[in-house]
Amino acid sequence: MIDRDVVTSRSTFEVPTDRGPVVIADALIQVALRVNAFVVFFAGHLDDGDIVLTFDGPSADDCHSPEGVTAAAVAFLQKHVADLRSR
């Protein structure tokens, strides 16, 4: 998990969303890139009693740097929260 309760160090930062800030840490992203792992983002929510999961990942251009993967993760998180707000 890359989400945290509070900003604790230079590797954690706040991401603004439609429902308030979310704190994330990029340390796991850096480890994944260091070992050449495939990075996948996922989020879930309930919809009329069903669990709905959404999966995505960084683009081919973004997947090679911590900054690119982190930016893609932030965009995924913000879109997920915005989509929940529109329900």
C-alpha positions in Angstrom: 0.0 0.0 0.0 1.2 3.4 -0.8 -1.3 5.4 1.2 -0.4 6.6 4.7 -2.1 8.2 7.7 0.1 11.3 7.9 3.1 12.9 6.2 6.0 11.3 8.0 9.1 12.0 5.9 10.4 13.4 2.6 9.1 10.3 0.8 5.5 11.0 1.8 3.3 13.8 0.5 -0.3 14.9 0.4 -2.4 14.5 -2.7 -5.4 16.8 -3.1 -8.7 15.0 -4.0 -12.3 16.0 -4.3 -12.9 14.4 -0.9 -9.9 15.8 0.9 -6.2 15.1 0.9 -4.7 11.6 0.8 -1.2 11.0 2.0 0.9 8.6 -0.1 4.5 7.4 0.1 6.5 6.7 -3.0 9.0 4.2 -1.4 7.2 1.1 -2.7 7.2 2.6 -6.2 10.9 3.1 -6.0 11.5 -0.5 -4.8 9.3 -1.8 -7.6 11.3 0.1 -10.2 14.6 -0.9 -8.7 13.6 -4.6 -9.1 12.0 -4.0 -12.5 8.6 -5.0 -11.3 5.3 -4.4 -13.2 3.4 -1.7 -11.4 -0.4 -1.9 -11.1 -2.8 0.5 -9.5 -6.1 -0.7 -8.1 -9.1 0.8 -6.3 -12.4 -0.5 -5.2 -15.8 0.6 -4.1 -19.2 -0.8 -3.4 -22.0 -0.4 -5.9 -25.4 -1.7 -4.9 -23.8 -4.3 -2.7 -21.3 -5.4 -5.4 -17.6 -4.9 -5.0 -16.2 -3.0 -8.1 -12.5 -3.1 -8.7 -10.6 -0.8 -11.1 -7.1 -1.6 -12.3 -4.7 0.5 -14.3 -1.0 1.2 -14.5 1.4 3.9 -15.7 1.8 4.5 -19.4 4.8 3.1 -21.3 6.3 6.6 -21.1 5.7 6.9 -17.4 6.7 3.4 -16.2 10.5 3.9 -16.2 10.9 6.6 -13.6 9.7 7.0 -10.0 8.4 10.5 -10.9 6.4 9.1 -13.9 4.9 6.3 -11.9 4.1 8.5 -9.0 2.4 11.1 -11.3 0.4 8.3 -12.9 -0.6 6.9 -9.4 -1.7 10.4 -8.3 -3.8 10.8 -11.5 -5.4 7.4 -10.9 -6.2 8.2 -7.3 -7.7 11.6 -8.2 -9.8 10.1 -11.0 -11.1 7.3 -8.7 -12.1 9.8 -6.0 -13.7 12.1 -8.5 -15.7 9.2 -10.0 -16.9 8.2 -6.6 -18.0 11.8 -5.9 -20.1 11.8 -9.2 -22.1 8.7 -8.1 
